[in-house]
Amino acid sequence: MTRLLFVRHAESLANAGGVTMPNDRIPLSPYGQNQASVLADVLSITPAAVLVSAFQRTQETAKRFCERVSVLPIVHPLLHEFCTIDPTIIAGMNMEQRRPITEGYWRDADPDKRMGEDAESFHEFAARVAGFEKELDTLADSTVIFGHGMWLALLVWRLLGFSTQGSDAMQAFRRFQLALPVPNCAIYALERSTGGNWSARADEATTQRLNSSIMRHTFR
């Protein structure tokens, strides 16, 4: 069995409700920096490799872990989060101000719609995740992947056999994504059986150790 670990990035300034920034340059919040520091000690794996997205928040999350295990992270071009809306359209807005625009995008459910030049359509996003899925068999056992919540949800959606084609599939995925528990620093195991099929499951034991350690560190 091949087992990979997927880790969602720690809390970013956008997750904390901050104003819009370019997607690839959103840093971790102070609390997210704390999460990343604790995560580095809790992850008890010797990685064959560490993959990160091109986005700053995944690289900051992985940094301390990579320093501890003496591994240089590899930026993978397919791992970044869904660029739903061009940041220039929502410039200066906080999370609450962005919410109606985001909800309207998903309510319209046009999988070919691009909300600005620096955005991608749902179909483009799905094609990118599908491209990474094809590479899963090439990754070494114990590879650690630092990525994003919606990205992981779409990978899990695909591994379950669901379609990403058309408006109905897009809306169904959105309901699934909102219900899937992938908080900041969530850890999922991606496993390939002897038959070659991939599955995903929450690594609750490691996540619980992480949460307990963060609480102790915060209130020390």
N, C-alpha and C positions, 0 to 999 in steps of 0.2 A: 504494500500500500504506500502510495506517495501522499504526504501530508504537507500542506502549505499553511502558513498563518497569514490571515488578512487583518490588518489593524486600521481602523478609521482614525484619522488625525485627531489630535486633541482640540480643545475648544479654541476657535478662531475669534477674531474681533467681530466678524460677521455673525457668527453663532451667538455672540454675546449681545447682538442688537446694534452693532456699530453701523456707521454710514457706509454707503457703497464705495468699494475700491475695485481696481482692476482685479479680475478673477485670480490671476496667477500671482498677485502680490499681496494677498490677504495674510497677515501674520497671525500667530497665536496670541490670544489674550494673556494677561498675567496668570490667570487661573490655568489656562492651557499650557503655559510654560511649566507650571507646577505639575500638571498631569503628565507631561512628557518626561519630566525628571523622574517621577515615581515609576512610570511605565518602563523606563530603561532598566530599573532594578528588578521589576516583577517578571518581565519576560525571561523565562529560564530556558531559552533555546539557543543553541549554537547554530546560527544560520548558515546555510550553504551560500546564500546571497541575500541582499536586501534591495528590494525595488521600491522606488518612490515615484510619485507623479511629478510633473513639471511645476506644480504649484507650491508656493513657499510654505504653506501650512503643513503639508506632508513632510517636507524636508526638515522643517524645524522639529516636528514630532519624532522623526527618526534619528536626529542628530546625536542625542545623548546615548541612545541604544547602540548606534554604530560605533561611537567612541568606546563604549564599554567592551564590545566584542571585537574591536579592531577590524571592522569591515567597512569598505567604502560603498556608499549607496549608489545604485544605478538608476538613472532617470529613464523611465519607460514612457514612450510617447503616446501610449494608448490609455494610460491610467488616470488622466485628469478628470475632474468632475464635469458634469453636464453644464455647459455654458448656456443656460436657458435664455437670458436676456442680456443684451449688450449693456455693459456698465454705464455707457454714456446716456442711455435712456433713463436710468434710475439714479443718476449722479446726485449726491447730496442727501439721498433718502436713507432713513434708518429702516430697521426690519419691519416695523409696523406700517410704514409708508410704502414699502415695497410689496407688502403682502397682497393687496388687491390686484396689482398688476400680475404677480405670479399666479394667483388663483384664476385670473381671467385667462391667462395662457393655457392652463391645464383644462379649464372649462371649455374653451374653444376646441381643444383636442385636435388640432390640425398637425399631423405628424411631419409635414413638410414645411411648416412655417418657421421662418428664422426671424427672431426679434432683434434685428440690427446686424451690422457687418461682423461684429465680434461675438456673435452667438452662433449656435448650431441648431439644426432641426432635431426633433426626436429621432427621426430615422437615421440621421447622421450619428447621433449619440449611440443608438442601438448598433449600428454597423461597427463603431469603434470598440464597443464592449465585445461584440461577436469576434472581432479580430483578435482581442486578447484571449478570449476563450479558446481559440484555435491554438494558442501558444502554451496552454496549460501543460500539455504533455511534454513540452520541452524543458519545463522548469525542474530544477533539482529538488529532491526531498529536503524539507526544512527551510525552504525559501520563505522569507518574511516580506510581505507586501504592505506598504503603508499607502493607504488610498482614501477614498471618499464614500460617504454614506449612500447617495443615490446611485453611484456607480456600482457599489456592491449589490444593492437591491436589484439592479437590472441583471447583473450576472446571475444571482440566485434565481430570478424570474426565468431566465433562459435555461438554467440547469434543470429547473422543474418542468421544462418543456413547453412553456407558454410562448405565444406569438408576440412579436413587437410590430406587426404590420397593421396599419389602419387606425382609425380614430377610436374604435371600441377597445382595441388592445392597449392603446395609449392611456385611456381613462382607467382601464382595469389595472394596468401597471401602477398608475398613480395611487390608487386605493391600496394596493399591496405595499407600495413603498412607504406610505404614511403609517401603515400598521406594523411594518417590520421594525423590531427594536434594534436600532443601530446608533446608539448615542456616541458622543465623542469618546474615543479610545475603546470602542467595542472591538472585541476580538472574535473572529470566526475562523474555523478550520475548514479548509477546502481539501477534500480527500478523494483520491482515485482508487477505486476498488480493483481487485485482480482482473475483473472483467473489463476494465478500462473506462468505467463510468465515473463522472465526477459528481460529488455532492457537497453540500455546505451545512455546517452546524455551528451553533454558538459555542464558544469555549467559555462556558459559564464559570468554571473553576478559576481560570486565570483572571477573568473579568472581576470576580468577587474579591480575589486577592488584591487586585489593582484598586478597586473602590475602597476596600478597608485601609489600604496603605495611604491612599490619598486623604481619607478622613483623618488618620493619625497625623499625617504630615501637616494638614491644614490647621488642626487645632492644637498642635504641639505648643 
